[in-house]
Amino acid sequence: MRGEPRILVNTPDIEVWPGGLLRARSNHDARVLARARRVLRRKRDGRFLAAELPEGLMPLVPHLQRERGLDDALDALDATPAHLRPGIEHVRELPLDRLEERLDALGLDHAYGDRVGLPLVAEPDWLAFAGVDRYRRPLWLHVDAARAWSHLRDAALRDGVVLEAISGYRSHDYQLGIFERKLARGQTVEQILSVNAAPGYSEHHAGLALDIGAPGEPPAEESFEATDAFAWLQANATGFGFVMSYPRNNPHGIVYEPWHWAYRGHPR
């Protein structure tokens, strides 16, 4: 694996992580992960499923063969797709049918998207490692956004401004988990929607959005607009292909988010 790009291979149910980036939850997992080339991780709850070791695949859960989506994940281990080889960076979208089934179970359909003016967002089939965020967690982004974020952050630093990534890619399962936990605590879907975007309608799902912060500032707070970092972004971000998605009085009815910036590509 040495010299290969660090990528997160994404399948509908399971992520395939490169070795050395995941934090172990037990001493046994720590010993295995220390030797792993790649790790299979369940998207729904983050459970480690198996590790690819030099001598072969080691299950980390009972009944690994019954795991939903295992075949897709093993296919990712068994082959290096052409679009992941150095110099070939085509990104494909994962299907949306499973997400639509789960949205239907929540009582949400396309009428929600029509009401807020947002499309369903597919996940990419792979993401690029873009360093770490404020909390030293791996930051995954669409390969184009990762490259642009690196240039944006370095340009800001040359001007004496520190930009911190708070979060990047978030899966459909991550957002669905928020809804499921709040529903279990007795909240209604409408109450949750007043605070959280519906699963599938976030730019974070595509790996194209970043929540950005500044040292010493709380994350995802309106106070970010008073920082030098925000002023620098307003003056310079569009030159790197980033725009603030949710300004005040945006047509989607989403609260003002000065910290949320999305890569839309360089203006022509």
LINKAUR-V12000 format. One record per residue. N is the residue number from 0. RES is the residue in one letter. PSI is psi in whole degrees, 0 to 359 (NA if undefined). Layout:
n->{N:N}
res->{RES:RES}
psi->{PSI:PSI}
This chain:
n->{0:1:2:3:4:5:6:7:8:9:10:11:12:13:14:15:16:17:18:19:20:21:22:23:24:25:26:27:28:29:30:31:32:33:34:35:36:37:38:39:40:41:42:43:44:45:46:47:48:49:50:51:52:53:54:55:56:57:58:59:60:61:62:63:64:65:66:67:68:69:70:71:72:73:74:75:76:77:78:79:80:81:82:83:84:85:86:87:88:89:90:91:92:93:94:95:96:97:98:99:100:101:102:103:104:105:106:107:108:109:110:111:112:113:114:115:116:117:118:119:120:121:122:123:124:125:126:127:128:129:130:131:132:133:134:135:136:137:138:139:140:141:142:143:144:145:146:147:148:149:150:151:152:153:154:155:156:157:158:159:160:161:162:163:164:165:166:167:168:169:170:171:172:173:174:175:176:177:178:179:180:181:182:183:184:185:186:187:188:189:190:191:192:193:194:195:196:197:198:199:200:201:202:203:204:205:206:207:208:209:210:211:212:213:214:215:216:217:218:219:220:221:222:223:224:225:226:227:228:229:230:231:232:233:234:235:236:237:238:239:240:241:242:243:244:245:246:247:248:249:250:251:252:253:254:255:256:257:258:259:260:261:262:263:264:265:266:267}
res->{M:R:G:E:P:R:I:L:V:N:T:P:D:I:E:V:W:P:G:G:L:L:R:A:R:S:N:H:D:A:R:V:L:A:R:A:R:R:V:L:R:R:K:R:D:G:R:F:L:A:A:E:L:P:E:G:L:M:P:L:V:P:H:L:Q:R:E:R:G:L:D:D:A:L:D:A:L:D:A:T:P:A:H:L:R:P:G:I:E:H:V:R:E:L:P:L:D:R:L:E:E:R:L:D:A:L:G:L:D:H:A:Y:G:D:R:V:G:L:P:L:V:A:E:P:D:W:L:A:F:A:G:V:D:R:Y:R:R:P:L:W:L:H:V:D:A:A:R:A:W:S:H:L:R:D:A:A:L:R:D:G:V:V:L:E:A:I:S:G:Y:R:S:H:D:Y:Q:L:G:I:F:E:R:K:L:A:R:G:Q:T:V:E:Q:I:L:S:V:N:A:A:P:G:Y:S:E:H:H:A:G:L:A:L:D:I:G:A:P:G:E:P:P:A:E:E:S:F:E:A:T:D:A:F:A:W:L:Q:A:N:A:T:G:F:G:F:V:M:S:Y:P:R:N:N:P:H:G:I:V:Y:E:P:W:H:W:A:Y:R:G:H:P:R}
psi->{345:132:346:149:146:118:151:114:126:126:168:326:337:139:145:109:147:153:154:1:344:144:129:148:356:163:323:312:322:318:320:313:332:336:355:137:317:157:133:128:127:130:326:320:4:10:134:128:320:157:135:110:167:329:358:189:127:117:143:2:154:150:45:323:341:356:130:133:7:319:318:318:320:326:324:329:326:345:152:98:148:325:357:358:150:133:349:112:32:134:128:160:142:152:156:1:319:319:316:323:317:327:321:322:334:356:20:137:195:345:328:311:321:322:319:352:34:142:160:140:121:152:147:158:353:156:153:145:124:31:210:160:188:329:15:23:146:135:119:135:159:143:323:319:324:316:317:321:319:315:319:311:318:322:319:318:323:334:9:19:129:123:130:134:129:318:157:245:135:134:164:318:323:312:321:324:321:314:316:320:320:324:320:335:4:1:155:163:319:322:320:320:340:345:321:140:149:142:134:351:17:140:339:332:328:356:19:355:147:136:124:141:181:149:134:352:141:149:146:48:149:338:344:332:345:3:159:328:316:318:320:318:317:323:335:341:322:331:344:6:7:142:154:118:325:75:178:143:37:154:352:353:16:140:153:125:83:346:347:114:136:142:121:3:160:137:145:NA}
